[in-house]
Amino acid sequence: MISPRAAVALALFAGCAGTLQADTVVASTPVGVMSKKLQVGTTGLAVPLIHDNVFVGVVDTNAGGTLAFTDTAGDVVAALDPQRPYFAEVATGPHEGERFDVDNAATIAAGDGTLELSLGAGTHSTLPAIGDNALAGARVIVRPHVRLADLAAMISPALTGDNKHHRADGVHIYEGSAYAFYFLRGNGVDWGKKDSPGEFGRLVLPPDTSFQVVLRDAAKKWRHAGIVRTNAFRKNLAAGRQSFATGFPVALSPLDLGAFADAGAPPGTGWVGNGEPDLADWIQLTALSPISFHRYFLDSDGATWRQVAGKTDVTDTPFAGATDSMVLLRNNPDPAYLILRPFEP
């Protein structure tokens, strides 16, 4: 469903925190700049813009996760920095919106213009496997993942580092059923994790997740220039709580998200409504207080979304902000959930 509100927002982007000042949308890829004030304490954040399109190709054939191209916008090997993580996003065709981690080492080693993907457990790929030639004819775009180290470069003045986690600026990331805290170390470069050894600057912040920035002593500003996604956006929904982000630089409503019970959905995959908020599917904006005013649930009719506090109807209210930190609770998994582009191309 195309939301007229979202289309207007994309074109105008009034100057408030978390909005985008975009170029006029024409036939080329739309670009823009997003910014947000980060307060002392905790501020929610997501990164819906794409840093860069480093390679674009039309798939000729694919043998599982090996893609050969019939038409490309450059040399895929030359486009890859061996030290950066990338994902390949499907922009057209029946698998539009799917994202697959790129296997840099295998792609570079092959050296024949094919793209090698990483699939399955331990990756951020939205499908565990790809059928032979399932991507034939699709336009595929290789894009860099956002890492913790990249996030730091988007924030000014610079984050405050410290080797004691409780004195350092950092990021809460939802992992499993709770938040883990990653913090900038005293050298201002390396990232640590509370109660865990190691360096985490290369940790990927996938585009379908949000997080919380924690500042100890001074407000700062997040700013990011990038490309606006113009294809549909995939999110694998699990049963239970999970981090959530929409992938688009506009606030969306439950209608925009397709978040309602659908009799045509495969059994055990649909949205679940209930008059008791704790038993329903819900979305919570996690960095705002008081919490009760910022949790929204699907009511028993399976179509109406309400705010927990006061049970106000918010079905057509764009409360899912582009840069908000959100946790989604689902009763059912949905491994094929898709958010349609909420604006005209």
N, C-alpha and C positions, 0 to 999 in steps of 0.2 A: 504494500500500500504506500503510495506517495503522499506525504503530508504537505499540504500547502504551507503550513507554518514553518516546517523545516526548510522548504525551498526558499521562502522569504528570508529566513535566518541565514542561510548560506549566502544569499546575495547581499545582505545588508550588514550583518554582524555588528550590532550596536556595541559601543565600547564599554563593556563591563568585564569583570574578571572571568577568565575562562572562555572568552569569545575569540573569534577569528576575524582578522582583517584580510579579506580575500581579494584577489584580482577578479575582474569581470570574467565570468565563466564563458569560455569560448570552446572551439573544437579541441584545443590542446588540453593537457592535463591541468586542472585548477590547482593553484598553490596559494599559500597564505601563511600567516604568522599567528600563533596563539600565545597568550600570556596569562599569568595568574599570580596574584599576591599570595605568598606563603607566610602565614602568621607564626609568631612564636608559639610553640606547642605543636599541635598536629593539624595538618591540612591534607585533604584528599587530593589525589592526582591520578590522571591517566594520560596516555600519549596517543591520541587518535591520528595525528598526522604522520606521514611516512617521510623518513629522512631523505630518501633518494631512490630512484629507480636505476639500479646499476646495470641491468640487462633486461631486454624485452625480446621475446621470441615467440613465434607461432610453432606449435609442436607438429612435427611430421609424424613421428611414431614414438611410442614409449613401450619399453619392455620393463614392466614393473616400475621401479623408481629410476630408470635410466631414460632421459628424454633426449630425443634427437629433433632438430629444428629444421623447418623448411625455409623460414624467413626470420632473420634476426636483426637486432639493432646493435651489433657489435660482437666482439669476441668474449664469450662467457669466461674463459680462463683469465684473460687480461682484466676482466671486470672485478675479479675476486681478490680481496686482501686475505691472505691465508690466516691472519690473526683475528679476523672478524667473523662472527656468526651471521648467517643470512637465512632468509626464508624465500621460497618461491610461491607466489600467490597467483591463483588461476583467475583471470579477469573476464573470460568469456566461456561459453559452452555449458554443458550440463553439470560440470563440476565447479562452476563459478563460485568463488569465495573460499575454496579450499586453500589451505596453506601447508607447505611442506618445508621442513628444515633442509638446508643444502649441505651436502657432504663435500666440504671444500677440498679435502685431501684427495678424495677419489676423483672429483671433477678435474682437478689440476693434473693428477697422475694420468688420467685418460688422455687429456690433451687433444681430443679429437672433435671438440665443439659440442659434445654431449654434456648434459647436466645430470649429476648424480644426486639423488635425494636420500635423506635419512628418515626412515619410517619406524613406527612402532614405539615400544616402551622406551622412556628416557628422552624422547624428542618432544617438540612442540607441534608436530604434524597433526593435522585435524583428521586424517584417515590413517589407519594402521597399515594399509596396503593399497596398491593401485593396479587395476586390471590392465593387461596388455592392450595398448592403443586406446585406453579409456580417455586419454587427454588429447588424442589426435585432433588437430584443427583448433585447439584452444590457444589463446594468447596467455602466456605465462610471464610474470614479471618477478625478477629477483630483487629483493629489498633487504637492507641491513636490519637485523634485530637491534632494539634498544637495549643497552647494557647499563648496569649501575654506573659505570665510569662515564657513559654518555650522558646520563641524567645529571651528574654533577656539573658537566660542562654547560648545561642549559640553565643553571641557577646562578644568580648574581645578587649581591656580592658572593664570593666563594663560600662554600660550606665550611663550617668549623670542624676540624678534625681533632681527635684525641684518642689515645690508646685505651682510655676507660670509656666503655660504651655509654655510661650514664652522663658523660660530659660531652659527647660528640653528637653532631648532627647526623641524621641517618634516615632510614626508610623502614617502615613496617610493611612486610609482604605476607599476604595470607597464604599459608602453606598447610594443606590438609584441613584442619578445623580450627586453627589458631594463627595468630600473627607471629612471625619471626622478625627479629630486629637486626638490620644490617647497618653498620656505622662506618663513617669515614675515619681512618686512622690518623694519628698525629702527623704523619708525613704529608698529609693532604692529597695522597695519590691512591694508596691501597685501601681496600674495604675489608672489614672484619664482620663476623657474625657473632652475636651474643651466645656464649656458651659453646662455641664451635671453633676449632682451629681452621686456618687456611686463609686464602685471599680470594675475594669474591667480586672483584671489579668487573669480571667478564660474565657475571650472572645476567641471564636474559630476563627482560621484563616483557613478556609476550603482549601483543596488541589487544588480546581479549581479556586482559586482567588490569586491575587498578591497584593502587597502593596508597600509603600514607607517608608524607614527608614530615619528619620531626625536627624542629629547630629549637635549639637550647636558649639562645640569648639575643637574637636579632631577627626581625622580619627580612625576607628576601623576595626576589621575583623570579619566577620561572618563565622562560621564553623559548619558543621553538618554532622555527620556520620549516615548512615541509609541504608535501604533496597531499591533496585531498583524495581519499579512496573513492573511486567511482564504481566499483563492483560491489556485489553483495558481500556480506561479512559472516564468516562461520564461527560458531562457538560450540564446542562439545559441552553439553550440559550434563553434569553428573547428579545423581541423587544425593541430597544433603546440601551443605553450605559450600559456596565457592566464590572466589573473587570474580567480578564481572565488569566488563567495559564494552561499549557499543561499537567501537571502531570508526565512528563518524564524528566530525567536529561540530555537531549540533545536539542540543538537548532533545531527548526522545520521550514520547509517552508510551504507555502500555500498548496502545493501538499501533504505534510505529514499530514496537518490538514484536508484534504478533503474539502478545502474551495473554492468550485466552484459551479456554477449553475448546477443542476442535474434535467433533465426533469422527472426522475422517482421519485423525492421527493414528498411527500404528498403536495397538494396545500397549499400555504401560509406558507411553512416552509423552503423554499430553500434560498440559498445565492443569493443576488441581486447585479448585476453589473450596473455601470453607468459611462459614460465618465466624468461626473462632480463628483469629489471626495466627496463632501458633500452630494450627493444623493446616493452614493454607500455604501455597507458594507465596513467597514474599521477596521484596527487594528493600535493602536498608542502605541509606547513605551513612557511612560508618565514621566520618570525621566531623559530624555535627552533633550538637547537643541542644536540648534534651533528646535522647534517642527516640522516644515514643512519637515525636512529631516527624520523624524522618524514616519511619518504616511503613511500607505500603504492601497491602496484601490483596490477593484475588478472592473476591467474595464467593458465596456458595452458588451463585448463578453461573459461575465460570466465565463471566464477561465483564463484570464491574470490578475495578480496582479502587480500593479505599485507603485513606490514611488511617493508621491505627488510632491515633489520637483524634477523637471526634468522628471517625468513620466518614470523612468527607469523600465524595466521589472524585477520583483523580484519573479516571480512565483515559481522558483526552488531555491530561496535564503533562507537559514535558518535564517531569521531575528527574529523569535519568540524565544528568548532565554529562557533557562530553568529557569533562576533566574531573568528575566526581569519583571518590572512592566508594565502591559499592560491593556489598555481599549479597548474593542471590541464594535463596533457599528453594530447592526443588524437591517435591515428593518423588517424582519420576525422573529417570535419566532421559536425555534426548540426544543421541549421537549424530543427529542430522540437523540441528537447529541452525536457522539462517535468518539474519537480519537483512531485509531488503534495503537497497539504497533509498534514503529518505528524501531525496531531492532529484529534480530532473537533471540529466547530464548536460 
